[in-house]
């Protein structure tokens, strides 16, 4: 979860930082990649080498 916080940190508004619409468009374009990254690390880490290979093959076929 902390790694994901690093990706979203630039999109958090504070008193001194206002997020521009262009920045939100950029985030929207990256959401799918961030989701796949999270999926791989959250599910892929719960299995052994053979399971990771099968999961990798399944995910690659799904993404095609």
N, C-alpha and C positions, 0 to 999 in steps of 0.2 A: 504494500500500500504506500509506503514512503517513496518508492521509485515513481509511482504515478503522481504523487504530490509534486515532484520535481517537474513533471511535464505540464501540470496545470498551474503552477506558481505564477508564470507570467500573465495569466488571465484572471487573476484575482485583483479586484479593485480595492484601493485603499484611499485614504483622504488625499494623498498626493498623486495617485496614479489613476487615471481614467482610461478604461479600456475602449479602444476605438472599434468601430464596426468592421474595419479591415482585419483587425486582430481576431475578432470572433469568427470571421469567414475562414481565416487560416486555421483556427482551432477546429472548426467544423470539417474542414478538409482532412484533418489529421485524426479524427475520432476513430475511423475504421482501423487504421494502423495501430492506434493505441489499444483498441479492443482486442485485436489479434495478438498483440504483444502480451496483454494481460491473460488472455486465454491460454496461450502457450505456457507461460510461467506458472499459472495457477493449477492447470490440469496436468501439464507435462511433468511437473515435479512430483506428482503423487504415485509414480509408477517406476518400474525398473527399466533397464536399457531396452529390452524387447518391446515393452509397452510404449516407450517413447518413440521407438521406430514406427510402430503401428499407428500411433496417434499422429505422428508427423506425416505419414503417408495418407492417412484419412483426411487430415486437414488440407494437405496440398491438393488432393482430388476434389475436395469440397470447394476450394477457392478457385479452381479452374472453371 
